[in-house]
Amino acid sequence: MQYLVSVIHDKLDLATPAEMAAIDAFNDRLQTEGYWVFAGGLASPNAATVIDGRGEEALFTDGPFVETKEYLAGFWIMEAPDLDVALKLAADGSKACNRRVEVRPFLVV
């Protein structure tokens, strides 16, 4: 099963060199152990554009879709045999990036 591990941050600063080194090592581990699917960091919420295409014409708004102190700073998509393994990996990822994370399984369709 695949899991989305969202990295939660509350400051606009980027990862420190030490945090980046730990993240790189964690990414290498995920790849080596076969859990890696995809990962990425995201620009700050100030770079976001919200698009609402539900009306006759799409409405474009600068900024994040919610005003909040915390935001999604990055993510991992992992392939794990079960939630327990995903949670353990996410705990290690949280330690590596020095930020809180949220784990959510992908829906099976």
N, CA, C and O atoms as a GROMACS GRO file, in nm:
protein
  436
    1MET      N    1   0.083  -0.117   0.000
    1MET     CA    2   0.000   0.000   0.000
    1MET      C    3   0.088   0.124   0.000
    1MET      O    4   0.198   0.123   0.056
    2GLN      N    5   0.040   0.229  -0.062
    2GLN     CA    6   0.116   0.354  -0.065
    2GLN      C    7   0.062   0.451   0.040
    2GLN      O    8  -0.057   0.456   0.068
    3TYR      N    9   0.155   0.529   0.096
    3TYR     CA   10   0.123   0.625   0.200
    3TYR      C   11   0.183   0.761   0.164
    3TYR      O   12   0.295   0.769   0.113
    4LEU      N   13   0.107   0.866   0.190
    4LEU     CA   14   0.156   1.003   0.176
    4LEU      C   15   0.203   1.048   0.313
    4LEU      O   16   0.126   1.047   0.409
    5VAL      N   17   0.328   1.088   0.321
    5VAL     CA   18   0.383   1.143   0.444
    5VAL      C   19   0.407   1.291   0.418
    5VAL      O   20   0.500   1.328   0.345
    6SER      N   21   0.323   1.375   0.477
    6SER     CA   22   0.330   1.520   0.457
    6SER      C   23   0.417   1.583   0.564
    6SER      O   24   0.402   1.554   0.683
    7VAL      N   25   0.508   1.669   0.522
    7VAL     CA   26   0.596   1.740   0.615
    7VAL      C   27   0.529   1.872   0.650
    7VAL      O   28   0.495   1.951   0.562
    8ILE      N   29   0.509   1.895   0.779
    8ILE     CA   30   0.439   2.013   0.828
    8ILE      C   31   0.542   2.111   0.886
    8ILE      O   32   0.628   2.073   0.966
    9HIS      N   33   0.532   2.237   0.844
    9HIS     CA   34   0.627   2.338   0.893
    9HIS      C   35   0.551   2.465   0.928
    9HIS      O   36   0.441   2.487   0.879
   10ASP      N   37   0.611   2.548   1.013
   10ASP     CA   38   0.543   2.670   1.054
   10ASP      C   39   0.629   2.795   1.040
   10ASP      O   40   0.595   2.901   1.093
   11LYS      N   41   0.741   2.783   0.969
   11LYS     CA   42   0.828   2.897   0.942
   11LYS      C   43   0.862   2.898   0.793
   11LYS      O   44   0.851   2.795   0.726
   12LEU      N   45   0.902   3.013   0.742
   12LEU     CA   46   0.933   3.021   0.600
   12LEU      C   47   1.079   2.989   0.570
   12LEU      O   48   1.121   2.998   0.455
   13ASP      N   49   1.157   2.951   0.672
   13ASP     CA   50   1.297   2.917   0.649
   13ASP      C   51   1.309   2.779   0.584
   13ASP      O   52   1.222   2.693   0.598
   14LEU      N   53   1.418   2.763   0.512
   14LEU     CA   54   1.445   2.636   0.446
   14LEU      C   55   1.518   2.543   0.543
   14LEU      O   56   1.560   2.585   0.651
   15ALA      N   57   1.533   2.420   0.503
   15ALA     CA   58   1.607   2.324   0.584
   15ALA      C   59   1.753   2.369   0.595
   15ALA      O   60   1.810   2.423   0.500
   16THR      N   61   1.810   2.345   0.710
   16THR     CA   62   1.952   2.377   0.731
   16THR      C   63   2.037   2.275   0.654
   16THR      O   64   1.986   2.172   0.612
   17PRO      N   65   2.165   2.304   0.635
   17PRO     CA   66   2.253   2.205   0.570
   17PRO      C   67   2.252   2.070   0.642
   17PRO      O   68   2.254   1.966   0.578
   18ALA      N   69   2.251   2.071   0.775
   18ALA     CA   70   2.248   1.945   0.851
   18ALA      C   71   2.117   1.871   0.828
   18ALA      O   72   2.116   1.749   0.813
   19GLU      N   73   2.005   1.944   0.824
   19GLU     CA   74   1.875   1.882   0.798
   19GLU      C   75   1.873   1.824   0.656
   19GLU      O   76   1.823   1.714   0.634
   20MET      N   77   1.925   1.899   0.558
   20MET     CA   78   1.928   1.848   0.420
   20MET      C   79   2.012   1.722   0.410
   20MET      O   80   1.975   1.629   0.337
   21ALA      N   81   2.123   1.716   0.480
   21ALA     CA   82   2.207   1.596   0.478
   21ALA      C   83   2.130   1.477   0.538
   21ALA      O   84   2.137   1.366   0.486
   22ALA      N   85   2.057   1.501   0.647
   22ALA     CA   86   1.979   1.394   0.710
   22ALA      C   87   1.865   1.350   0.618
   22ALA      O   88   1.835   1.231   0.609
   23ILE      N   89   1.801   1.445   0.551
   23ILE     CA   90   1.693   1.412   0.456
   23ILE      C   91   1.749   1.330   0.340
   23ILE      O   92   1.689   1.231   0.300
   24ASP      N   93   1.863   1.372   0.287
   24ASP     CA   94   1.926   1.296   0.177
   24ASP      C   95   1.958   1.154   0.220
   24ASP      O   96   1.935   1.059   0.144
   25ALA      N   97   2.010   1.137   0.340
   25ALA     CA   98   2.043   1.003   0.391
   25ALA      C   99   1.915   0.920   0.408
   25ALA      O  100   1.914   0.802   0.376
   26PHE      N  101   1.809   0.983   0.458
   26PHE     CA  102   1.681   0.913   0.473
   26PHE      C  103   1.626   0.872   0.337
   26PHE      O  104   1.577   0.760   0.320
   27ASN      N  105   1.633   0.963   0.239
   27ASN     CA  106   1.587   0.931   0.103
   27ASN      C  107   1.665   0.814   0.045
   27ASN      O  108   1.608   0.724  -0.017
   28ASP      N  109   1.797   0.815   0.065
   28ASP     CA  110   1.880   0.703   0.018
   28ASP      C  111   1.836   0.572   0.083
   28ASP      O  112   1.829   0.469   0.017
   29ARG      N  113   1.808   0.577   0.212
   29ARG     CA  114   1.762   0.457   0.283
   29ARG      C  115   1.630   0.406   0.225
   29ARG      O  116   1.616   0.286   0.200
   30LEU      N  117   1.534   0.497   0.203
   30LEU     CA  118   1.405   0.456   0.145
   30LEU      C  119   1.425   0.388   0.010
   30LEU      O  120   1.361   0.287  -0.019
   31GLN      N  121   1.514   0.443  -0.071
   31GLN     CA  122   1.540   0.385  -0.202
   31GLN      C  123   1.606   0.248  -0.190
   31GLN      O  124   1.566   0.153  -0.257
   32THR      N  125   1.708   0.239  -0.105
   32THR     CA  126   1.781   0.114  -0.086
   32THR      C  127   1.691   0.002  -0.034
   32THR      O  128   1.703  -0.113  -0.076
   33GLU      N  129   1.600   0.037   0.060
   33GLU     CA  130   1.515  -0.063   0.123
   33GLU      C  131   1.384  -0.089   0.048
   33GLU      O  132   1.303  -0.171   0.090
   34GLY      N  133   1.364  -0.019  -0.066
   34GLY     CA  134   1.249  -0.046  -0.151
   34GLY      C  135   1.118   0.022  -0.111
   34GLY      O  136   1.012  -0.017  -0.158
   35TYR      N  137   1.124   0.124  -0.025
   35TYR     CA  138   1.004   0.195   0.018
   35TYR      C  139   0.977   0.321  -0.066
   35TYR      O  140   0.866   0.374  -0.064
   36TRP      N  141   1.076   0.366  -0.139
   36TRP     CA  142   1.069   0.492  -0.214
   36TRP      C  143   0.972   0.483  -0.331
   36TRP      O  144   0.978   0.389  -0.409
   37VAL      N  145   0.885   0.581  -0.343
   37VAL     CA  146   0.803   0.600  -0.462
   37VAL      C  147   0.836   0.735  -0.523
   37VAL      O  148   0.871   0.745  -0.640
   38PHE      N  149   0.823   0.841  -0.440
   38PHE     CA  150   0.846   0.976  -0.488
   38PHE      C  151   0.853   1.069  -0.368
   38PHE      O  152   0.793   1.040  -0.264
   39ALA      N  153   0.926   1.179  -0.380
   39ALA     CA  154   0.931   1.278  -0.272
   39ALA      C  155   0.963   1.414  -0.332
   39ALA      O  156   1.014   1.424  -0.443
   40GLY      N  157   0.933   1.517  -0.256
   40GLY     CA  158   0.967   1.651  -0.302
   40GLY      C  159   0.942   1.755  -0.195
   40GLY      O  160   0.860   1.738  -0.105
   41GLY      N  161   1.016   1.863  -0.207
   41GLY     CA  162   0.995   1.979  -0.122
   41GLY      C  163   0.910   2.080  -0.199
   41GLY      O  164   0.907   2.078  -0.322
   42LEU      N  165   0.842   2.166  -0.126
   42LEU     CA  166   0.754   2.264  -0.188
   42LEU      C  167   0.800   2.406  -0.155
   42LEU      O  168   0.857   2.430  -0.049
   43ALA      N  169   0.774   2.498  -0.247
   43ALA     CA  170   0.802   2.639  -0.221
   43ALA      C  171   0.711   2.689  -0.110
   43ALA      O  172   0.615   2.621  -0.074
   44SER      N  173   0.740   2.805  -0.058
   44SER     CA  174   0.660   2.860   0.052
   44SER      C  175   0.517   2.887   0.006
   44SER      O  176   0.491   2.899  -0.114
   45PRO      N  177   0.424   2.896   0.100
   45PRO     CA  178   0.283   2.922   0.064
   45PRO      C  179   0.265   3.053  -0.014
   45PRO      O  180   0.168   3.067  -0.089
   46ASN      N  181   0.357   3.147   0.003
   46ASN     CA  182   0.347   3.273  -0.072
   46ASN      C  183   0.355   3.251  -0.222
   46ASN      O  184   0.310   3.336  -0.298
   47ALA      N  185   0.412   3.140  -0.265
   47ALA     CA  186   0.425   3.109  -0.408
   47ALA      C  187   0.304   3.036  -0.464
   47ALA      O  188   0.299   3.005  -0.583
   48ALA      N  189   0.204   3.008  -0.379
   48ALA     CA  190   0.088   2.928  -0.420
   48ALA      C  191  -0.013   3.011  -0.500
   48ALA      O  192  -0.023   3.132  -0.483
   49THR      N  193  -0.085   2.943  -0.586
   49THR     CA  194  -0.201   2.999  -0.654
   49THR      C  195  -0.315   2.900  -0.640
   49THR      O  196  -0.300   2.782  -0.669
   50VAL      N  197  -0.429   2.950  -0.594
   50VAL     CA  198  -0.548   2.866  -0.579
   50VAL      C  199  -0.636   2.889  -0.701
   50VAL      O  200  -0.659   3.003  -0.740
   51ILE      N  201  -0.684   2.782  -0.760
   51ILE     CA  202  -0.769   2.789  -0.879
   51ILE      C  203  -0.903   2.723  -0.849
   51ILE      O  204  -0.908   2.608  -0.805
   52ASP      N  205  -1.010   2.797  -0.872
   52ASP     CA  206  -1.144   2.743  -0.855
   52ASP      C  207  -1.210   2.739  -0.992
   52ASP      O  208  -1.256   2.842  -1.042
   53GLY      N  209  -1.215   2.622  -1.051
   53GLY     CA  210  -1.271   2.604  -1.185
   53GLY      C  211  -1.414   2.555  -1.185
   53GLY      O  212  -1.461   2.502  -1.286
   54ARG      N  213  -1.483   2.570  -1.074
   54ARG     CA  214  -1.619   2.518  -1.064
   54ARG      C  215  -1.722   2.606  -1.133
   54ARG      O  216  -1.831   2.560  -1.165
   55GLY      N  217  -1.690   2.731  -1.156
   55GLY     CA  218  -1.784   2.822  -1.220
   55GLY      C  219  -1.768   2.824  -1.371
   55GLY      O  220  -1.698   2.740  -1.428
   56GLU      N  221  -1.832   2.921  -1.432
   56GLU     CA  222  -1.822   2.934  -1.579
   56GLU      C  223  -1.681   2.964  -1.622
   56GLU      O  224  -1.634   2.915  -1.725
   57GLU      N  225  -1.612   3.048  -1.542
   57GLU     CA  226  -1.472   3.079  -1.570
   57GLU      C  227  -1.391   3.048  -1.445
   57GLU      O  228  -1.439   3.064  -1.332
   58ALA      N  229  -1.269   3.004  -1.464
   58ALA     CA  230  -1.182   2.973  -1.350
   58ALA      C  231  -1.143   3.101  -1.278
   58ALA      O  232  -1.115   3.204  -1.340
   59LEU      N  233  -1.141   3.092  -1.145
   59LEU     CA  234  -1.101   3.203  -1.061
   59LEU      C  235  -0.963   3.171  -1.004
   59LEU      O  236  -0.943   3.066  -0.944
   60PHE      N  237  -0.867   3.262  -1.024
   60PHE     CA  238  -0.730   3.244  -0.978
   60PHE      C  239  -0.704   3.340  -0.862
   60PHE      O  240  -0.731   3.460  -0.873
   61THR      N  241  -0.652   3.288  -0.750
   61THR     CA  242  -0.624   3.369  -0.633
   61THR      C  243  -0.481   3.341  -0.587
   61THR      O  244  -0.442   3.225  -0.573
   62ASP      N  245  -0.404   3.446  -0.564
   62ASP     CA  246  -0.268   3.429  -0.513
   62ASP      C  247  -0.271   3.386  -0.367
   62ASP      O  248  -0.360   3.426  -0.291
   63GLY      N  249  -0.174   3.304  -0.329
   63GLY     CA  250  -0.161   3.265  -0.190
   63GLY      C  251  -0.220   3.129  -0.161
   63GLY      O  252  -0.284   3.067  -0.246
   64PRO      N  253  -0.197   3.082  -0.038
   64PRO     CA  254  -0.244   2.948   0.001
   64PRO      C  255  -0.396   2.944   0.010
   64PRO      O  256  -0.462   3.047   0.021
   65PHE      N  257  -0.452   2.823   0.006
   65PHE     CA  258  -0.597   2.807   0.009
   65PHE      C  259  -0.654   2.828   0.148
   65PHE      O  260  -0.774   2.852   0.162
   66VAL      N  261  -0.572   2.821   0.251
   66VAL     CA  262  -0.617   2.854   0.386
   66VAL      C  263  -0.512   2.942   0.452
   66VAL      O  264  -0.392   2.926   0.429
   67GLU      N  265  -0.556   3.032   0.534
   67GLU     CA  266  -0.465   3.115   0.613
   67GLU      C  267  -0.438   3.040   0.742
   67GLU      O  268  -0.527   3.025   0.826
   68THR      N  269  -0.316   2.994   0.758
   68THR     CA  270  -0.281   2.917   0.876
   68THR      C  271  -0.133   2.936   0.906
   68THR      O  272  -0.056   2.973   0.818
   69LYS      N  273  -0.095   2.910   1.028
   69LYS     CA  274   0.045   2.920   1.068
   69LYS      C  275   0.127   2.806   1.009
   69LYS      O  276   0.244   2.825   0.973
   70GLU      N  277   0.068   2.688   0.998
   70GLU     CA  278   0.139   2.571   0.947
   70GLU      C  279   0.104   2.548   0.801
   70GLU      O  280  -0.004   2.584   0.754
   71TYR      N  281   0.196   2.487   0.730
   71TYR     CA  282   0.174   2.459   0.589
   71TYR      C  283   0.250   2.333   0.547
   71TYR      O  284   0.337   2.284   0.619
   72LEU      N  285   0.215   2.282   0.431
   72LEU     CA  286   0.280   2.164   0.374
   72LEU      C  287   0.412   2.206   0.311
   72LEU      O  288   0.413   2.280   0.212
   73ALA      N  289   0.522   2.160   0.368
   73ALA     CA  290   0.655   2.200   0.323
   73ALA      C  291   0.716   2.100   0.226
   73ALA      O  292   0.807   2.134   0.150
   74GLY      N  293   0.668   1.977   0.228
   74GLY     CA  294   0.721   1.873   0.142
   74GLY      C  295   0.647   1.744   0.169
   74GLY      O  296   0.552   1.740   0.247
   75PHE      N  297   0.691   1.638   0.103
   75PHE     CA  298   0.621   1.511   0.119
   75PHE      C  299   0.706   1.396   0.071
   75PHE      O  300   0.802   1.413  -0.005
   76TRP      N  301   0.669   1.279   0.117
   76TRP     CA  302   0.719   1.152   0.065
   76TRP      C  303   0.598   1.068   0.026
   76TRP      O  304   0.495   1.074   0.093
   77ILE      N  305   0.609   0.993  -0.078
   77ILE     CA  306   0.514   0.888  -0.109
   77ILE      C  307   0.592   0.758  -0.093
   77ILE      O  308   0.691   0.735  -0.163
   78MET      N  309   0.546   0.675  -0.001
   78MET     CA  310   0.616   0.551   0.032
   78MET      C  311   0.530   0.430   0.002
   78MET      O  312   0.407   0.436   0.012
   79GLU      N  313   0.594   0.324  -0.033
   79GLU     CA  314   0.529   0.194  -0.050
   79GLU      C  315   0.569   0.110   0.071
   79GLU      O  316   0.686   0.080   0.089
   80ALA      N  317   0.470   0.073   0.153
   80ALA     CA  318   0.498  -0.006   0.273
   80ALA      C  319   0.397  -0.119   0.283
   80ALA      O  320   0.284  -0.104   0.237
   81PRO      N  321   0.436  -0.231   0.342
   81PRO     CA  322   0.346  -0.346   0.351
   81PRO      C  323   0.224  -0.322   0.441
   81PRO      O  324   0.120  -0.385   0.423
   82ASP      N  325   0.238  -0.229   0.539
   82ASP     CA  326   0.126  -0.202   0.629
   82ASP      C  327   0.148  -0.068   0.699
   82ASP      O  328   0.254  -0.006   0.687
   83LEU      N  329   0.047  -0.026   0.772
   83LEU     CA  330   0.052   0.103   0.840
   83LEU      C  331   0.162   0.109   0.945
   83LEU      O  332   0.225   0.213   0.962
   84ASP      N  333   0.185   0.000   1.015
   84ASP     CA  334   0.289   0.001   1.118
   84ASP      C  335   0.426   0.035   1.059
   84ASP      O  336   0.500   0.114   1.116
   85VAL      N  337   0.458  -0.024   0.946
   85VAL     CA  338   0.586   0.005   0.880
   85VAL      C  339   0.588   0.150   0.833
   85VAL      O  340   0.688   0.219   0.850
   86ALA      N  341   0.478   0.196   0.774
   86ALA     CA  342   0.470   0.335   0.727
   86ALA      C  343   0.489   0.434   0.842
   86ALA      O  344   0.557   0.535   0.827
   87LEU      N  345   0.429   0.405   0.957
   87LEU     CA  346   0.443   0.493   1.073
   87LEU      C  347   0.586   0.497   1.124
   87LEU      O  348   0.636   0.603   1.162
   88LYS      N  349   0.652   0.382   1.126
   88LYS     CA  350   0.792   0.377   1.170
   88LYS      C  351   0.880   0.456   1.075
   88LYS      O  352   0.966   0.533   1.118
   89LEU      N  353   0.858   0.437   0.945
   89LEU     CA  354   0.936   0.513   0.846
   89LEU      C  355   0.909   0.663   0.859
   89LEU      O  356   1.001   0.744   0.851
   90ALA      N  357   0.782   0.699   0.879
   90ALA     CA  358   0.746   0.840   0.894
   90ALA      C  359   0.812   0.902   1.017
   90ALA      O  360   0.855   1.017   1.013
   91ALA      N  361   0.821   0.826   1.126
   91ALA     CA  362   0.888   0.875   1.246
   91ALA      C  363   1.036   0.903   1.216
   91ALA      O  364   1.091   1.003   1.262
   92ASP      N  365   1.098   0.814   1.140
   92ASP     CA  366   1.237   0.835   1.100
   92ASP      C  367   1.249   0.957   1.008
   92ASP      O  368   1.346   1.033   1.018
   93GLY      N  369   1.152   0.975   0.919
   93GLY     CA  370   1.153   1.092   0.831
   93GLY      C  371   1.134   1.221   0.908
   93GLY      O  372   1.198   1.321   0.878
   94SER      N  373   1.047   1.218   1.008
   94SER     CA  374   1.026   1.335   1.094
   94SER      C  375   1.155   1.374   1.164
   94SER      O  376   1.190   1.492   1.173
   95LYS      N  377   1.226   1.274   1.212
   95LYS     CA  378   1.354   1.300   1.279
   95LYS      C  379   1.455   1.357   1.180
   95LYS      O  380   1.528   1.450   1.213
   96ALA      N  381   1.458   1.301   1.059
   96ALA     CA  382   1.555   1.346   0.959
   96ALA      C  383   1.532   1.491   0.919
   96ALA      O  384   1.627   1.568   0.908
   97CYS      N  385   1.406   1.530   0.897
   97CYS     CA  386   1.380   1.667   0.850
   97CYS      C  387   1.356   1.764   0.964
   97CYS      O  388   1.345   1.885   0.942
   98ASN      N  389   1.348   1.712   1.088
   98ASN     CA  390   1.330   1.796   1.206
   98ASN      C  391   1.198   1.874   1.202
   98ASN      O  392   1.192   1.990   1.243
   99ARG      N  393   1.094   1.807   1.153
   99ARG     CA  394   0.961   1.867   1.143
   99ARG      C  395   0.857   1.759   1.171
   99ARG      O  396   0.885   1.640   1.161
  100ARG      N  397   0.736   1.803   1.206
  100ARG     CA  398   0.627   1.708   1.224
  100ARG      C  399   0.582   1.657   1.088
  100ARG      O  400   0.598   1.725   0.987
  101VAL      N  401   0.527   1.537   1.085
  101VAL     CA  402   0.474   1.480   0.961
  101VAL      C  403   0.336   1.421   0.987
  101VAL      O  404   0.301   1.389   1.101
  102GLU      N  405   0.260   1.408   0.881
  102GLU     CA  406   0.130   1.342   0.887
  102GLU      C  407   0.132   1.225   0.788
  102GLU      O  408   0.182   1.240   0.676
  103VAL      N  409   0.079   1.112   0.828
  103VAL     CA  410   0.074   0.992   0.742
  103VAL      C  411  -0.070   0.966   0.702
  103VAL      O  412  -0.159   0.962   0.787
  104ARG      N  413  -0.092   0.947   0.572
  104ARG     CA  414  -0.226   0.912   0.522
  104ARG      C  415  -0.213   0.807   0.413
  104ARG      O  416  -0.134   0.825   0.320
  105PRO      N  417  -0.288   0.699   0.423
  105PRO     CA  418  -0.285   0.599   0.317
  105PRO      C  419  -0.360   0.650   0.194
  105PRO      O  420  -0.457   0.725   0.205
  106PHE      N  421  -0.313   0.609   0.078
  106PHE     CA  422  -0.387   0.635  -0.045
  106PHE      C  423  -0.510   0.545  -0.048
  106PHE      O  424  -0.505   0.431  -0.004
  107LEU      N  425  -0.618   0.596  -0.100
  107LEU     CA  426  -0.739   0.514  -0.115
  107LEU      C  427  -0.719   0.413  -0.225
  107LEU      O  428  -0.663   0.445  -0.330
  108VAL      N  429  -0.765   0.294  -0.203
  108VAL     CA  430  -0.760   0.190  -0.304
  108VAL      C  431  -0.887   0.202  -0.387
  108VAL      O  432  -0.998   0.193  -0.336
  109VAL      N  433  -0.868   0.223  -0.516
  109VAL     CA  434  -0.985   0.243  -0.605
  109VAL      C  435  -1.000   0.124  -0.695
  109VAL      O  436  -1.091   0.120  -0.778
   0.00000   0.00000   0.00000
